[in-house]
Amino acid sequence: MVNPAVMVLGATGRIGRLLQLCPPQGLDLRLQARRAQPGSSTGDWHVFDPLAEPAALARAAEGMAALLCLAGPVPGRGGKDADMADHARLAEAAVRAGASAGARVLLASSAAVYGARGGLLAEDAALRPASAYGAAKAEMEARAAALGADLGVPVCALRIGNIAGLDAALGGWRPGFTLDRFAGGGTPRRSYIGARTLAEVLAALLAAPALPQVLNLAQPGAVEMGALLQAAGRPFAVRAAPAAAIPEVALDVARLQALLPAPLAAADPAQMAAEWAVLEPDMADG
């Protein structure tokens, strides 16, 4: 049996690199970049600009079962001139290519669309983004869903929680790192997913026969950032949390669990730190 082919747009980003380091079984990945990539890597590289070269994108999408759009500027990584509106433009370009190829489209969205809100957040919660990045992702979701409905393309926006190692705590750690401490003595608790686990879940979703329009993506439960740093052996200081700080933000992942061939284990700081320790040397320049 031929493995389903998947075009990964923005494959040189951090999640794209995770997929190269943890190649999904049962899928044939085709990787897109704007510039030729030095050396060899898992998958088949296609070099073009999805926005400037729509015809190249359409050709690359031919024969694909799905397009996974990871492309778009990341706060703090694209320079001060990064245009957050590119998230919506890239998503719409992927949907148009999906229409020409008869392929479905999965979009990397973010838990940032929910904003600074506590409690367990399900996919039907109102979106209240508190940052330009969150607002751009919310706009991306809406525009891609509308275009997908017009063109008959199944579109799923993946609202990804914190990725251990690509987050502000473990991923952003430097000597002298400081976390907020709340009145009860704890540090912020957030929904997390391990880096390798994320790659495995993405592979399962790309192979799934059908997906909802939006899907939270994280492991069950919330993880204390301080516990994650301790598990990774990273020392940190604490400061009194400001009044506006949110002690806990957790994603409801019941919908995700029902779609996976086996339920995800609860988020565990030690396991996530171990996953990152293996991958970190190859991700250091990402």
N, C-alpha and C positions, 0 to 999 in steps of 0.2 A: 504494500500500500504506500502511495506517495504521501509524504508529510505535507500538511497544509502550509502554504507559503504566506508569510507575513512581512509586509513592508514596515520598517521602523523609521519614522521620520524624526530627525533630531537624535540620531544614534550616538553622537559624540558627547552628549550630555551625561550627567551622572547616572541616571537610571539606565540610559542606553549602555553605558559602560558596565553596569551591573549585569545586564543581560548578556553581554559578551563574556564576562567572567564566569557567569553561571548559565551556560547555554541551555535553553529550554528543550527538554526531550520531546520528540514528536512534532516539532515545528521546524520549518525551513525559513530562517530569518534572512531578510534582505535589508541591508543597512544603508540609510541615507546620510550624506554629509555634504556640506557646502564646499569643502576642499578635500583634495585627495589625502588619504590617511597613510602615514608612513608605516612600514612594516606590515606584517600579516595579522589578521584577526579573524575570529569566528564570523562566518556569514559572508554574504556577497555585497560589496560596497557599490552604491550608486551615487555619483557626485553631481549634484545640481542644487539650485536654489528653488525651493517649493513655491515661493511667491513670485519670483522673477521668471521662472521657467515652468509654467503650468503644463505645457506639452510634454516636457521631460517627466514631470510628476505623473501625468496620465500614462505615459509609456511604462514607467517603473511599476505602476499599479496593476498593469495587465497580468492576469493570471493569479493575482493575490486573493486569498480568502479573507484577509483583513488588513487594515492599516492601523498601526498603533502610532498615534501622534504624541511624541514627547517634546516636540520642538516649541521654543518660545523662550523669551528672556526670563532670567531668574534674578530677583532682587539681590543687589550686591555683587553680581557676577557678570552682568552685561554692560557695566559702565553707567554713568549717570544719564547717558543719552538713550538708553534702552527704551524702546517703544512698547509699552505693555499692550497696546492695541494689536500687536502682532499675534498674540495668543488667539484672538478671534479670527484674524485673517488666515493664519495657518490652519486652524480647525476647519474653516470653510473650504480652503484649498483641498484639504484631505477628504472632505465630504464630496466635493465635486469629482475628485479622482476616484473615490469609492463608487460613485454613480456610474462613471464610465467603465469601471472594471467589474461591477456587480459585487463589490466587496463591502463588508461592514467596517465601521470605524470606531475605534476606542480612543478616547482622549484622556490625557493625563491632566486632571483637574486637581483640586487641593481642598483640604479641610478649611483653608482660609476663606472659602466662600461663606462659611457660617459666621465668621467674625469672632469677636471676643465674648463668647457666651459660654456659661457653665452648663453642666448637666449632660445627659445622654442625648446625642444629636442623631436623629434618624434622617433618612434621605428626604422626607417630606417636610422637614423643618423649613421655616422661612429663611431666606438667605439675607444676611446682614453683614457683608464684608466690611472690615474695618481698616483695610489697607488697599493701596492701589493694585497690588498683586491679586488680592482676593477679589476686588471689583473686576479686574480684567478676566479672571477665570470665570466668574459668574456670567459676564457678558459673553465669553467664549461658549459656555454651556448653552445659553439661550439662543445665540445665533446659529450654532451648529445644529441644535435640535430642530429649529425652524427650517433650516435649509435641508436637513435630512428628511423631514416630513414632506417637503416639497418635491424632493428628488427620489423618494422611496429608498433611502439609505438608512439601515439600522445604525444608530449612534448611541454609544454608551460613554458617559462622562464618569471617570474614576476619581472620586474625591479621596485622595491619598492623605493619610495622617502622617505623623512624624516618622521618618525613616532613620533608624538607629545608625549613626555614622554620617548621615547626610543632613542632620538636624542642627539646631542651634546649640545644643548641649554637647553631646559626644562629638559631633562633626565640627562644632565651632570652638571646641576646647583649646585653650592656650594657658600657659603658666599664669597664675593669678586670676583664673576664671572665677566668676561670682554668680551665685544663684539667689533668687528671692527665697526668703523663708517666711512662712505664714505663722499666724498666731499659735497654731497647734504644733509647730516645730517642723512641719514638712516643707518640702520644696515643690514646685509646680508638678502636677500630675497631668499627663497627656496620653492620648491614644498613640501607639507606636506599632511599627512592624519591623522585624529584622530585615537586614539587607538581602540576604540569601532567600529568606522567606518571601520577600516581595517578588523576586524574580520567579520563584516557583508559583506564586499566586497569579502573576501576570500570564505565565504559560498556561495555567489551568483555565483562566478566563478567555484567552485567545482560542483555546480549543473547545470551549463550551458551545453548545448548539445555539443558544440565544441568551441575551443579556438585557437587563432593564435599561431605561434611559439614563439613570444615575445610580451610582453604587459607591457606598463608603468602603474604603480599603484600609484595614488595619487589623491587628490581632485583638482578640477580645480583652477587655479590661483596660485600665489606665496604669501608666508607669510613672513613678516619681523620677524626675530628672536626676536628682541627687543619687538615687539608688543605681541608676544606669552608669553614672560616672564612677561611683564606688566599685561597681562590678568590673569596670574597665580599668581600674587602678589609676584614675585621674583625680588628683586632689582639687578641691575647690573651696572657696570661701562663701559665706552667706551674708545677706543683708536683709533688713526688714522689708517685706514686700510692700510696695505702695498700695494705697487704697484701691486703685483701679485694677490691680492685678487679679487674675482669675485663678483660684487654686486648682481647679480641675476642669478639663475639657475632654470629653470622651465621645467617640463615635459609636453609634449603634451598628453592629456588623451582622445582625441576624440575617439580613438579605444576602450578604456575601456568603455566610456560612452555608446557607441552603443551596448555593450554586456550586460549591466545591466538592470534589469527589470524596474528600475526608475533611472533617472540621479542623479549623486552625486551633492550635494550642493557645492558651492564654499568654499574653505578653509577659515574658520573663526577662528581667534585666541581665542576668548572667548569660542566658542563651543568646540574647541579642548582642551583647558585648563580644561574645565568642565568635559570632558570625562576622562581626565587623573586623575583629582582629585578623582573621584570615584574609579578608578582602582589602583591608586598608593599605598595605604596601603598593598594590596595583592601582589604587584609587587616589593616591596621594597627590597626583598632579591634575586630577579631574576638577 
